[in-house]
Amino acid sequence: MNEPQDTGRSHRVVPTAAFHPRRLTPARNKVCTIRTGAIESLLTDKGLVTADRLDAVINAYEHDIGPLKGAQVVARAWVDPAYKARLLQDGTAAIAELGFGGLQGERLVVVENTPRVHNVIVCALCSCYPWPILGLPPFWYKSPSYRSRVIATPREVLHEFGVDLDCGVEVRVWNSSAETRYFVLPERPPGTEHMHVEELAALVTREAMIGVARVQREKQATATFAHRQIADMEGIAAIPRQSGELVFQDPWEGEVFAMAVALCEQGLYPWDEFRDHLISELAAAEQKATPQEQWPSYYECWLAAFESLLVRKGILTAKKIEARAGWIARSASRFASRSLFHLRWSLPEEEE
């Protein structure tokens, strides 16, 4: 295993300074769960959402779109040779040029994949990882199996991830530590010579920047660029993140987030229109004459904004939402062991 820095280093675990959104009380959380379930079931009835589609949106944001910053670094290096040279010479300084840095990114070493060399990163002792540009590590990166096997049999592990290398390609495994973290600059895929930086960034996955995947040109067809526009909201509307990745504290938050994205992608409204509703809800929450700990949470505001937009656009009516929410609440009390999102049978016919 290659470990050019910090051999024999002392290893310490750095405590997280990640963002932790406020948890709702059980009562408020139940109300939001029921409300979200009501809206989802009505939209399902209309054929506007499916469980698979919502799961796909949530999965995309939690797994593909989390490491937004790292993807921007890679794309910049692909199109700017001078920046690439600086990145390989001093990763920490180079990402700072793009405004990135912070905890667990103080000393970043960037290693480049080429046709002759393939790099992969690991933390043999725990889960050291470049948070400022990759977010939090995926669960498999922290697993004892990956940490031990990628060191002993890297080609076998890469094969399991779908990366098969010719015997002439050298595999280098880099051990991240509390002092130094590594980041893989993947090879630019052929056929992307005329793509813009934003398009290139949309192709880059977290796995490619760890070294267990290649960047594929075909990924552009997944509408990731549109997702990124949503994920990159700034100011008061900025989506809660934990080390760069979206945070869903409870299942209903992911569901209502995915519904808003899915309907926008279908052309039922432009994203700016939803964002304006969200900003209004967030601003109103901060003006309430109540203690801050009693203000609506970010996703409570998201839910309120989504519901008001649905009603304003004539997609749903307030009366139908109220009736469906009441039915789900009554059903949930009778079938307490069942998930609210599976109470789909014998739905009442609400009045228009």
C-alpha positions in Angstrom: 0.0 0.0 0.0 1.3 3.4 -0.9 1.5 5.9 2.0 3.8 8.7 1.1 2.9 10.8 4.1 2.6 10.3 7.8 4.0 6.8 8.1 3.9 5.7 11.7 1.7 8.6 12.5 -0.4 8.9 15.7 -4.1 8.5 14.7 -6.7 10.6 16.4 -10.4 10.9 15.7 -11.5 14.5 15.0 -14.9 15.3 16.5 -17.5 16.4 14.0 -18.6 20.0 13.8 -21.3 19.1 11.3 -24.7 20.8 11.1 -27.4 19.1 13.2 -30.9 20.4 12.4 -33.4 20.7 15.2 -35.6 17.7 15.8 -39.3 18.2 16.0 -41.4 17.0 18.9 -43.1 13.7 18.3 -46.4 15.4 18.0 -45.3 17.9 15.4 -43.4 15.2 13.6 -46.6 13.1 13.4 -48.6 16.0 12.0 -46.0 16.6 9.3 -45.9 12.8 8.5 -49.6 12.7 8.1 -49.8 15.9 6.0 -47.0 14.6 3.7 -48.7 11.2 3.4 -51.9 12.9 2.4 -50.3 15.0 -0.3 -48.3 12.1 -1.6 -51.3 9.8 -1.8 -53.4 12.4 -3.7 -50.6 13.1 -6.1 -50.2 9.3 -6.6 -53.9 9.1 -7.4 -53.4 11.7 -10.1 -50.4 9.8 -11.5 -48.1 12.6 -10.8 -45.7 10.7 -8.5 -44.8 7.1 -7.8 -42.9 5.6 -4.9 -40.1 4.5 -7.2 -39.7 8.0 -8.6 -39.6 9.6 -5.2 -37.0 7.0 -4.0 -34.9 7.8 -7.1 -34.9 11.5 -6.4 -34.0 11.0 -2.7 -31.2 8.5 -3.7 -29.8 10.9 -6.2 -29.5 13.7 -3.7 -28.2 11.5 -0.9 -25.6 9.6 -2.9 -24.8 11.2 -6.2 -25.3 14.9 -5.5 -23.8 15.1 -2.0 -20.2 15.7 -3.1 -21.1 18.8 -5.2 -17.9 20.6 -4.3 -15.6 17.8 -5.2 -17.3 17.4 -8.6 -16.6 21.1 -9.3 -13.0 20.7 -8.4 -12.6 17.8 -10.8 -14.4 19.6 -13.7 -12.2 22.7 -13.2 -9.0 20.6 -13.3 -10.2 18.9 -16.5 -10.6 22.2 -18.3 -7.9 24.3 -16.8 -4.4 22.7 -17.0 -2.9 25.5 -14.8 -5.4 24.8 -12.0 -4.8 21.1 -12.4 -1.1 21.6 -11.8 -1.8 23.6 -8.7 -4.3 21.1 -7.4 -1.8 18.2 -7.7 0.9 20.3 -6.1 -1.1 21.6 -3.1 -4.7 20.3 -2.9 -5.6 22.4 0.1 -4.6 25.7 -1.5 -6.2 24.8 -4.8 -9.7 24.0 -3.4 -9.5 27.1 -1.3 -9.3 29.0 -4.6 -12.9 27.8 -5.2 -14.0 28.7 -1.7 -13.8 25.2 -0.3 -12.0 24.1 2.9 -12.5 23.5 6.6 -12.6 20.7 9.1 -11.0 17.5 7.8 -9.7 19.2 4.8 -6.7 21.0 6.3 -4.1 18.9 4.4 -5.4 17.5 1.2 -3.3 15.5 -1.2 -4.7 14.9 -4.7 -3.7 11.9 -6.7 -4.4 11.6 -10.4 -5.8 8.6 -12.3 -4.2 8.0 -15.7 -4.2 5.2 -18.3 -1.3 3.6 -16.4 -2.1 4.3 -12.8 -5.3 3.9 -10.8 -5.6 5.3 -7.3 -8.0 4.4 -4.6 -8.4 5.8 -1.1 -9.1 4.3 2.3 -8.7 4.9 6.0 -7.3 1.8 7.5 -8.1 2.7 11.1 -11.5 4.4 11.0 -13.0 6.7 8.3 -10.8 9.8 7.7 -12.1 11.5 4.6 -12.0 14.9 2.9 -15.3 16.3 4.2 -15.0 19.8 2.6 -15.3 18.4 -0.9 -16.8 14.9 -0.5 -19.2 15.4 2.3 -19.5 12.5 4.8 -18.1 9.0 3.8 -20.5 6.4 2.5 -21.3 3.5 4.9 -19.2 1.0 2.9 -16.1 3.2 3.2 -16.3 2.9 7.0 -16.8 -0.9 7.0 -14.1 -3.2 8.3 -14.4 -5.3 5.1 -13.6 -2.4 2.7 -10.8 -1.0 5.0 -9.0 -4.3 5.2 -9.7 -5.9 1.8 -8.9 -2.8 -0.4 -5.4 -2.8 1.1 -4.8 -6.6 0.7 -6.7 -7.2 -2.5 -7.4 -3.9 -4.3 -8.1 -5.4 -7.7 -10.6 -7.8 -6.3 -12.5 -5.0 -4.5 -12.4 -2.8 -7.5 -13.9 -5.6 -9.6 -16.7 -5.8 -7.1 -17.4 -2.1 -7.7 -17.4 -2.8 -11.5 -13.9 -1.5 -12.2 -11.8 -4.0 -14.1 -8.2 -2.9 -14.8 -5.7 -4.3 -17.3 -2.8 -6.1 -15.7 -0.5 -3.4 -16.9 -2.3 -0.7 -14.8 -0.6 0.0 -11.5 -3.0 0.2 -8.5 -2.0 2.6 -5.7 -3.9 2.5 -2.4 -3.6 5.7 -0.3 -4.2 5.6 3.4 -6.0 8.8 4.7 -5.3 9.8 8.2 -6.2 12.5 10.7 -3.3 14.6 9.4 -3.6 14.0 5.6 -6.6 13.1 3.5 -6.5 12.0 -0.1 -8.7 12.8 -3.0 -8.7 11.1 -6.5 -8.7 13.2 -9.6 -10.4 10.7 -12.0 -9.7 10.4 -15.7 -11.8 12.6 -18.0 -14.0 10.3 -20.1 -13.6 10.4 -23.9 -16.1 12.3 -25.9 -16.5 15.1 -23.4 -14.1 17.6 -25.1 -16.9 20.1 -25.9 -18.7 20.0 -22.6 -18.9 23.0 -20.3 -17.6 22.8 -16.7 -21.2 22.5 -15.3 -21.9 19.6 -17.6 -18.7 17.9 -16.7 -19.3 18.3 -13.0 -22.7 16.6 -13.5 -20.9 13.4 -14.6 -18.6 13.1 -11.5 -19.7 10.8 -8.7 -18.4 10.4 -5.2 -17.2 6.9 -6.0 -15.0 8.2 -8.8 -13.4 10.6 -6.4 -12.7 7.8 -4.0 -11.3 5.7 -6.8 -13.8 2.8 -6.9 -15.5 3.9 -10.1 -14.8 5.6 -13.4 -16.5 8.7 -14.6 -19.0 7.7 -17.4 -20.2 10.1 -20.1 -23.6 8.4 -20.1 -24.4 9.7 -16.6 -25.2 13.1 -18.1 -28.6 11.6 -19.1 -29.7 11.4 -15.5 -30.8 15.1 -15.2 -28.2 15.5 -12.5 -27.5 19.0 -13.6 -31.1 20.1 -13.0 -30.8 18.5 -9.6 -27.7 20.4 -8.8 -29.4 23.7 -9.5 -31.9 22.8 -6.8 -29.3 21.5 -4.4 -27.2 24.7 -4.8 -29.9 27.1 -3.5 -28.3 29.8 -1.4 -29.3 32.4 1.2 -32.4 31.8 3.4 -33.6 29.0 1.1 -30.3 27.0 1.3 -31.0 23.4 2.0 -29.7 22.0 5.4 -26.5 20.1 4.9 -24.1 18.0 6.9 -20.6 18.4 5.6 -21.9 19.2 2.2 -24.7 16.6 1.9 -28.4 17.0 2.3 -29.9 16.2 5.7 -33.2 14.5 6.2 -33.9 14.0 9.9 -37.1 12.1 9.3 -38.6 10.1 6.4 -41.4 12.7 5.6 -38.7 15.4 5.0 -37.2 13.3 2.2 -40.6 12.6 0.8 -41.8 16.2 0.6 -38.5 17.3 -0.8 -38.7 14.6 -3.5 -42.3 15.5 -4.4 -41.4 19.2 -4.9 -38.4 18.2 -7.2 -40.4 15.6 -9.1 -43.3 17.9 -10.0 -40.9 20.6 -11.0 -39.1 18.2 -13.4 -42.5 17.4 -14.9 -42.9 21.0 -15.8 -45.8 21.7 -13.4 -44.0 24.8 -12.2 -40.6 26.5 -12.6 -38.2 25.9 -9.6 -38.0 29.7 -9.0 -41.7 29.7 -8.3 -41.4 27.1 -5.6 -38.3 28.7 -4.2 -40.2 32.0 -3.8 -42.9 30.3 -1.8 -40.3 28.7 0.4 -38.5 32.0 1.0 -41.8 33.6 2.0 -42.5 30.7 4.5 -39.0 30.9 6.0 -39.2 34.7 6.3 -42.6 34.5 8.0 -41.3 31.9 10.4 -38.5 34.2 11.6 -41.0 37.1 12.2 -43.2 35.1 14.5 -43.4 36.6 18.0 -42.4 33.2 19.6 -39.1 31.9 20.9 -36.8 30.7 18.2 -36.9 27.1 19.3 -40.7 27.1 18.5 -40.3 28.4 15.0 -41.2 26.0 12.2 -38.3 23.9 11.1 -36.8 24.2 7.6 -38.8 21.3 6.2 -42.0 22.4 8.0 -41.6 25.5 5.9 -40.9 23.4 2.8 -44.0 21.4 3.4 -46.1 24.6 3.8 -44.6 26.1 0.7 -45.2 23.0 -1.3 -48.8 22.7 -0.2 -49.6 26.4 -0.9 -48.1 26.1 -4.3 -50.1 23.0 -5.2 -53.3 24.8 -4.2 -52.3 28.0 -6.0 -51.6 26.1 -9.2 -54.8 24.1 -9.0 -53.0 20.8 -8.7 -54.8 19.9 -5.5 -57.4 21.6 -3.3 -57.1 22.5 0.3 -60.3 20.6 1.1 -59.0 17.4 -0.5 -55.7 17.6 1.4 -57.6 18.2 4.7 -59.9 15.3 4.1 -57.1 12.9 3.1 -55.0 13.9 6.1 -58.0 13.3 8.4 -58.5 9.9 6.9 -54.8 8.9 7.2 -54.8 10.1 10.9 -57.8 8.0 11.7 -56.4 5.0 9.9 -53.1 5.4 11.6 -54.7 5.3 15.0 -56.5 2.1 14.0 -53.5 0.4 12.4 -50.7 1.8 14.6 -48.3 -0.9 13.5 -48.6 -0.1 9.8 -46.6 2.6 8.0 -48.6 5.6 7.1 -47.2 5.5 3.6 -48.7 2.1 3.1 -52.3 3.0 4.0 -53.4 3.0 0.4 -56.6 0.9 0.5 -60.2 2.0 0.6 -59.4 5.6 0.3 -62.5 7.8 0.5 -63.8 9.9 -2.3 -63.3 13.5 -1.1 -65.6 16.2 -2.2 -64.4 18.7 -4.7 
